[in-house]
Amino acid sequence: MRVDASLLKCRLNDRAQVGHLVEHDLAVGITEWTLVSRRAAVIPLKLQHAKALTLLHIGTVYSENAILPR
């Protein structure tokens, strides 16, 4: 499954939980993803030029531009 990973959204209690990828061109390294719950996903990354990746976790991110499915 090919995924546009620049913005990941899920609906939870009428609030959008949004994840933003902050590394330049990181989305091209994501070829698949698996939901493990309504709030979490496993996203394997293929690193092309880097030997390491720093992960940043932010509890809840609010985005005014988040679109909720109705």
MOPAC internal coordinates of N, CA, C and O (Angstrom, degrees):
PM7 1SCF
backbone

  N    0.0000 0     0.00 0     0.00 0    0    0    0
  C    1.4418 1     0.00 0     0.00 0    1    0    0
  C    1.5287 1   108.19 1     0.00 0    2    1    0
  O    1.2310 1   120.03 1   -54.02 1    3    2    1
  N    1.3098 1   117.54 1   125.98 1    3    2    1
  C    1.4653 1   123.12 1   177.86 1    5    3    2
  C    1.5219 1   108.37 1   -89.34 1    6    5    3
  O    1.2310 1   120.22 1   -45.19 1    7    6    5
  N    1.3110 1   117.18 1   134.81 1    7    6    5
  C    1.4578 1   121.81 1  -173.31 1    9    7    6
  C    1.5197 1   109.89 1  -126.24 1   10    9    7
  O    1.2310 1   120.29 1   -46.80 1   11   10    9
  N    1.3322 1   117.04 1   133.20 1   11   10    9
  C    1.4607 1   120.57 1   168.18 1   13   11   10
  C    1.5199 1   105.78 1   -83.28 1   14   13   11
  O    1.2310 1   120.67 1   -79.63 1   15   14   13
  N    1.2986 1   116.33 1   100.37 1   15   14   13
  C    1.4556 1   120.92 1  -170.16 1   17   15   14
  C    1.5169 1   113.66 1   -94.33 1   18   17   15
  O    1.2310 1   119.34 1  -167.50 1   19   18   17
  N    1.3227 1   118.87 1    12.50 1   19   18   17
  C    1.4596 1   119.13 1  -179.75 1   21   19   18
  C    1.5182 1   111.86 1   -68.17 1   22   21   19
  O    1.2310 1   120.03 1   157.10 1   23   22   21
  N    1.3223 1   117.54 1   -22.90 1   23   22   21
  C    1.4591 1   120.79 1   178.37 1   25   23   22
  C    1.5141 1   108.71 1  -148.89 1   26   25   23
  O    1.2310 1   120.03 1   -58.91 1   27   26   25
  N    1.3123 1   117.55 1   121.09 1   27   26   25
  C    1.4564 1   122.43 1   179.14 1   29   27   26
  C    1.5184 1   108.08 1  -111.72 1   30   29   27
  O    1.2310 1   120.46 1   -49.71 1   31   30   29
  N    1.3267 1   116.73 1   130.29 1   31   30   29
  C    1.4528 1   120.41 1  -177.49 1   33   31   30
  C    1.5263 1   110.21 1  -132.16 1   34   33   31
  O    1.2310 1   120.29 1   -31.93 1   35   34   33
  N    1.2911 1   117.06 1   148.07 1   35   34   33
  C    1.4544 1   121.15 1   169.03 1   37   35   34
  C    1.5211 1   107.60 1  -143.67 1   38   37   35
  O    1.2310 1   120.57 1   -25.00 1   39   38   37
  N    1.3049 1   116.52 1   155.00 1   39   38   37
  C    1.4575 1   120.54 1  -179.09 1   41   39   38
  C    1.5156 1   108.74 1   -97.11 1   42   41   39
  O    1.2310 1   120.57 1   -48.31 1   43   42   41
  N    1.3040 1   116.51 1   131.69 1   43   42   41
  C    1.4501 1   121.66 1   179.25 1   45   43   42
  C    1.5222 1   107.81 1  -148.60 1   46   45   43
  O    1.2310 1   120.42 1   -68.20 1   47   46   45
  N    1.3213 1   116.80 1   111.80 1   47   46   45
  C    1.4623 1   122.38 1   179.25 1   49   47   46
  C    1.5269 1   112.16 1    52.00 1   50   49   47
  O    1.2310 1   120.08 1  -134.28 1   51   50   49
  N    1.3271 1   117.45 1    45.72 1   51   50   49
  C    1.4620 1   124.31 1   179.25 1   53   51   50
  C    1.5275 1   113.89 1    59.16 1   54   53   51
  O    1.2310 1   119.95 1  -155.10 1   55   54   53
  N    1.3095 1   117.69 1    24.90 1   55   54   53
  C    1.4628 1   122.19 1   173.90 1   57   55   54
  C    1.5166 1   107.41 1  -126.04 1   58   57   55
  O    1.2310 1   120.42 1   -39.92 1   59   58   57
  N    1.2884 1   116.81 1   140.08 1   59   58   57
  C    1.4663 1   120.00 1   177.94 1   61   59   58
  C    1.5190 1   108.80 1   -89.86 1   62   61   59
  O    1.2310 1   121.09 1   -49.62 1   63   62   61
  N    1.3003 1   115.51 1   130.38 1   63   62   61
  C    1.4568 1   121.56 1   172.92 1   65   63   62
  C    1.5222 1   105.86 1   -99.75 1   66   65   63
  O    1.2310 1   120.01 1   -61.24 1   67   66   65
  N    1.2943 1   117.58 1   118.76 1   67   66   65
  C    1.4595 1   121.17 1  -170.35 1   69   67   66
  C    1.5209 1   109.44 1  -120.39 1   70   69   67
  O    1.2310 1   120.86 1   -45.06 1   71   70   69
  N    1.3306 1   115.96 1   134.94 1   71   70   69
  C    1.4569 1   120.72 1   173.90 1   73   71   70
  C    1.5148 1   109.39 1  -114.68 1   74   73   71
  O    1.2310 1   120.46 1   -48.50 1   75   74   73
  N    1.3038 1   116.73 1   131.50 1   75   74   73
  C    1.4619 1   121.23 1   177.83 1   77   75   74
  C    1.5211 1   109.01 1  -111.39 1   78   77   75
  O    1.2310 1   120.56 1   -48.28 1   79   78   77
  N    1.3121 1   116.53 1   131.72 1   79   78   77
  C    1.4567 1   120.47 1   174.73 1   81   79   78
  C    1.5203 1   108.02 1   -84.52 1   82   81   79
  O    1.2310 1   120.52 1   -54.26 1   83   82   81
  N    1.3213 1   116.61 1   125.74 1   83   82   81
  C    1.4591 1   119.74 1  -172.99 1   85   83   82
  C    1.5254 1   113.52 1  -102.96 1   86   85   83
  O    1.2310 1   119.30 1   164.69 1   87   86   85
  N    1.3011 1   118.95 1   -15.31 1   87   86   85
  C    1.4625 1   121.93 1   178.86 1   89   87   86
  C    1.5228 1   109.52 1   -79.33 1   90   89   87
  O    1.2310 1   120.29 1   -42.33 1   91   90   89
  N    1.3270 1   117.04 1   137.67 1   91   90   89
  C    1.4582 1   121.96 1  -179.59 1   93   91   90
  C    1.5241 1   110.40 1   -61.57 1   94   93   91
  O    1.2310 1   120.03 1   -50.93 1   95   94   93
  N    1.3130 1   117.55 1   129.07 1   95   94   93
  C    1.4685 1   124.69 1   177.86 1   97   95   94
  C    1.5248 1   114.08 1    58.90 1   98   97   95
  O    1.2310 1   119.64 1  -153.52 1   99   98   97
  N    1.3139 1   118.29 1    26.48 1   99   98   97
  C    1.4597 1   120.59 1   178.88 1  101   99   98
  C    1.5246 1   111.49 1   -73.29 1  102  101   99
  O    1.2310 1   120.15 1   150.24 1  103  102  101
  N    1.3185 1   117.32 1   -29.76 1  103  102  101
  C    1.4646 1   121.01 1  -176.87 1  105  103  102
  C    1.5210 1   112.64 1   -62.33 1  106  105  103
  O    1.2310 1   119.56 1   151.07 1  107  106  105
  N    1.3206 1   118.45 1   -28.93 1  107  106  105
  C    1.4659 1   119.84 1  -179.61 1  109  107  106
  C    1.5193 1   111.58 1   -69.37 1  110  109  107
  O    1.2310 1   119.64 1   161.03 1  111  110  109
  N    1.3227 1   118.30 1   -18.97 1  111  110  109
  C    1.4576 1   121.70 1   178.12 1  113  111  110
  C    1.5110 1   113.87 1   -84.52 1  114  113  111
  O    1.2310 1   119.92 1   175.37 1  115  114  113
  N    1.3256 1   117.76 1    -4.63 1  115  114  113
  C    1.4628 1   121.68 1   178.81 1  117  115  114
  C    1.5174 1   108.30 1   -98.04 1  118  117  115
  O    1.2310 1   120.85 1   -62.43 1  119  118  117
  N    1.3129 1   115.98 1   117.57 1  119  118  117
  C    1.4629 1   119.97 1  -179.94 1  121  119  118
  C    1.5147 1   111.91 1  -111.71 1  122  121  119
  O    1.2310 1   120.02 1   163.77 1  123  122  121
  N    1.3337 1   117.56 1   -16.23 1  123  122  121
  C    1.4579 1   121.21 1   179.28 1  125  123  122
  C    1.5218 1   109.00 1  -156.10 1  126  125  123
  O    1.2310 1   121.06 1   -17.45 1  127  126  125
  N    1.3149 1   115.57 1   162.55 1  127  126  125
  C    1.4506 1   121.21 1   174.46 1  129  127  126
  C    1.5107 1   108.68 1  -153.72 1  130  129  127
  O    1.2310 1   120.77 1   -26.03 1  131  130  129
  N    1.3334 1   116.13 1   153.97 1  131  130  129
  C    1.4539 1   122.20 1  -178.00 1  133  131  130
  C    1.5201 1   108.87 1  -132.92 1  134  133  131
  O    1.2310 1   120.50 1   -54.51 1  135  134  133
  N    1.3242 1   116.65 1   125.49 1  135  134  133
  C    1.4604 1   120.11 1   174.96 1  137  135  134
  C    1.5208 1   108.77 1   -75.54 1  138  137  135
  O    1.2310 1   120.36 1   -48.91 1  139  138  137
  N    1.3243 1   116.92 1   131.09 1  139  138  137
  C    1.4568 1   120.94 1   175.87 1  141  139  138
  C    1.5241 1   111.02 1  -106.17 1  142  141  139
  O    1.2310 1   120.35 1   163.98 1  143  142  141
  N    1.3137 1   116.94 1   -16.02 1  143  142  141
  C    1.4588 1   123.28 1   173.23 1  145  143  142
  C    1.5196 1   106.87 1  -162.50 1  146  145  143
  O    1.2310 1   120.81 1     3.37 1  147  146  145
  N    1.3401 1   116.05 1  -176.63 1  147  146  145
  C    1.4661 1   118.69 1   178.16 1  149  147  146
  C    1.5212 1   111.90 1   -70.34 1  150  149  147
  O    1.2310 1   119.99 1   164.41 1  151  150  149
  N    1.3329 1   117.62 1   -15.59 1  151  150  149
  C    1.4626 1   120.84 1  -175.30 1  153  151  150
  C    1.5160 1   114.31 1  -117.72 1  154  153  151
  O    1.2310 1   119.71 1   179.53 1  155  154  153
  N    1.3242 1   118.17 1    -0.47 1  155  154  153
  C    1.4674 1   118.98 1  -175.33 1  157  155  154
  C    1.5191 1   110.96 1  -142.36 1  158  157  155
  O    1.2310 1   121.30 1   -30.16 1  159  158  157
  N    1.3126 1   115.12 1   149.84 1  159  158  157
  C    1.4652 1   121.59 1   177.84 1  161  159  158
  C    1.5241 1   109.32 1  -139.62 1  162  161  159
  O    1.2310 1   121.19 1   -28.64 1  163  162  161
  N    1.3172 1   115.32 1   151.36 1  163  162  161
  C    1.4589 1   121.51 1   172.84 1  165  163  162
  C    1.5183 1   106.66 1   -99.00 1  166  165  163
  O    1.2310 1   120.63 1   -58.68 1  167  166  165
  N    1.3264 1   116.40 1   121.32 1  167  166  165
  C    1.4645 1   121.54 1  -177.10 1  169  167  166
  C    1.5306 1   108.16 1  -125.13 1  170  169  167
  O    1.2310 1   119.85 1   -82.57 1  171  170  169
  N    1.3388 1   117.89 1    97.43 1  171  170  169
  C    1.4625 1   118.89 1   176.24 1  173  171  170
  C    1.5290 1   110.36 1   -71.38 1  174  173  171
  O    1.2310 1   120.50 1   -41.06 1  175  174  173
  N    1.3219 1   116.66 1   138.94 1  175  174  173
  C    1.4638 1   121.38 1  -178.52 1  177  175  174
  C    1.5200 1   110.20 1  -115.15 1  178  177  175
  O    1.2310 1   121.06 1   -39.49 1  179  178  177
  N    1.3225 1   115.58 1   140.51 1  179  178  177
  C    1.4600 1   121.75 1   171.76 1  181  179  178
  C    1.5182 1   107.18 1  -102.17 1  182  181  179
  O    1.2310 1   120.38 1   -68.94 1  183  182  181
  N    1.3215 1   116.87 1   111.06 1  183  182  181
  C    1.4591 1   120.70 1   178.90 1  185  183  182
  C    1.5164 1   108.78 1   -87.93 1  186  185  183
  O    1.2310 1   120.29 1   -53.78 1  187  186  185
  N    1.3147 1   117.06 1   126.22 1  187  186  185
  C    1.4531 1   120.04 1  -176.98 1  189  187  186
  C    1.5256 1   112.34 1   -96.33 1  190  189  187
  O    1.2310 1   120.02 1   135.60 1  191  190  189
  N    1.3110 1   117.56 1   -44.40 1  191  190  189
  C    1.4610 1   120.03 1  -175.03 1  193  191  190
  C    1.5273 1   112.53 1  -113.70 1  194  193  191
  O    1.2310 1   120.29 1   159.15 1  195  194  193
  N    1.3001 1   117.05 1   -20.85 1  195  194  193
  C    1.4630 1   120.43 1  -177.00 1  197  195  194
  C    1.5236 1   110.54 1   -94.07 1  198  197  195
  O    1.2310 1   121.16 1   -28.97 1  199  198  197
  N    1.3202 1   115.38 1   151.03 1  199  198  197
  C    1.4604 1   120.24 1   175.52 1  201  199  198
  C    1.5211 1   110.80 1   -98.81 1  202  201  199
  O    1.2310 1   120.42 1   167.05 1  203  202  201
  N    1.3190 1   116.81 1   -12.95 1  203  202  201
  C    1.4527 1   121.09 1  -178.78 1  205  203  202
  C    1.5226 1   109.27 1  -145.65 1  206  205  203
  O    1.2310 1   121.35 1   -19.45 1  207  206  205
  N    1.3160 1   115.03 1   160.55 1  207  206  205
  C    1.4590 1   121.48 1  -179.96 1  209  207  206
  C    1.5171 1   107.93 1  -138.46 1  210  209  207
  O    1.2310 1   120.23 1   -49.69 1  211  210  209
  N    1.3056 1   117.17 1   130.31 1  211  210  209
  C    1.4542 1   121.84 1   175.91 1  213  211  210
  C    1.5192 1   108.42 1   -92.16 1  214  213  211
  O    1.2310 1   120.73 1   -52.29 1  215  214  213
  N    1.3280 1   116.21 1   127.71 1  215  214  213
  C    1.4612 1   121.16 1  -179.44 1  217  215  214
  C    1.5178 1   109.17 1  -100.30 1  218  217  215
  O    1.2310 1   121.02 1   -43.01 1  219  218  217
  N    1.3102 1   115.65 1   136.99 1  219  218  217
  C    1.4545 1   122.49 1   178.67 1  221  219  218
  C    1.5144 1   107.94 1  -121.43 1  222  221  219
  O    1.2310 1   120.41 1   -55.20 1  223  222  221
  N    1.3234 1   116.82 1   124.80 1  223  222  221
  C    1.4637 1   120.73 1   178.82 1  225  223  222
  C    1.5172 1   108.46 1  -113.32 1  226  225  223
  O    1.2310 1   121.49 1   -53.09 1  227  226  225
  N    1.3121 1   114.75 1   126.91 1  227  226  225
  C    1.4618 1   121.13 1   175.53 1  229  227  226
  C    1.5160 1   105.72 1  -119.40 1  230  229  227
  O    1.2310 1   120.39 1   -54.97 1  231  230  229
  N    1.3143 1   116.87 1   125.03 1  231  230  229
  C    1.4606 1   121.59 1  -175.32 1  233  231  230
  C    1.5133 1   114.07 1   -48.23 1  234  233  231
  O    1.2310 1   119.73 1   109.24 1  235  234  233
  N    1.2958 1   118.11 1   -70.76 1  235  234  233
  C    1.4555 1   122.31 1   179.14 1  237  235  234
  C    1.5157 1   108.04 1  -131.44 1  238  237  235
  O    1.2310 1   120.97 1   -49.06 1  239  238  237
  N    1.2976 1   115.74 1   130.94 1  239  238  237
  C    1.4620 1   121.49 1   179.91 1  241  239  238
  C    1.5148 1   108.04 1  -112.51 1  242  241  239
  O    1.2310 1   120.17 1   -50.14 1  243  242  241
  N    1.3187 1   117.27 1   129.86 1  243  242  241
  C    1.4551 1   121.07 1   176.92 1  245  243  242
  C    1.5164 1   108.73 1   -98.81 1  246  245  243
  O    1.2310 1   120.76 1   -47.91 1  247  246  245
  N    1.3068 1   116.15 1   132.09 1  247  246  245
  C    1.4593 1   120.73 1   178.16 1  249  247  246
  C    1.5226 1   108.94 1  -130.05 1  250  249  247
  O    1.2310 1   120.54 1   -57.76 1  251  250  249
  N    1.3275 1   116.58 1   122.24 1  251  250  249
  C    1.4631 1   120.00 1   178.27 1  253  251  250
  C    1.5177 1   111.55 1   -64.38 1  254  253  251
  O    1.2310 1   120.36 1   152.50 1  255  254  253
  N    1.3303 1   116.91 1   -27.50 1  255  254  253
  C    1.4575 1   120.85 1  -176.12 1  257  255  254
  C    1.5179 1   113.42 1   -86.62 1  258  257  255
  O    1.2310 1   119.91 1  -178.21 1  259  258  257
  N    1.3209 1   117.77 1     1.79 1  259  258  257
  C    1.4634 1   120.12 1  -179.19 1  261  259  258
  C    1.5272 1   109.70 1   -66.73 1  262  261  259
  O    1.2310 1   120.76 1   -46.89 1  263  262  261
  N    1.3038 1   116.15 1   133.11 1  263  262  261
  C    1.4623 1   121.90 1  -179.80 1  265  263  262
  C    1.5186 1   108.07 1  -105.82 1  266  265  263
  O    1.2310 1   120.78 1   -58.08 1  267  266  265
  N    1.3126 1   116.11 1   121.92 1  267  266  265
  C    1.4533 1   120.67 1   179.95 1  269  267  266
  C    1.5169 1   110.42 1   -93.42 1  270  269  267
  O    1.2310 1   120.00 1   -47.72 1  271  270  269
  N    1.3356 1   117.60 1   132.28 1  271  270  269
  C    1.4654 1   119.08 1   175.05 1  273  271  270
  C    1.5182 1   109.91 1   -70.98 1  274  273  271
  O    1.2310 1   120.13 1   -39.63 1  275  274  273
  N    1.2812 1   117.36 1   140.37 1  275  274  273
  C    1.4758 1   121.87 1   179.38 1  277  275  274
  C    1.5024 1   110.09 1  -112.89 1  278  277  275
  O    1.2310 1   120.10 1   180.00 1  279  278  277

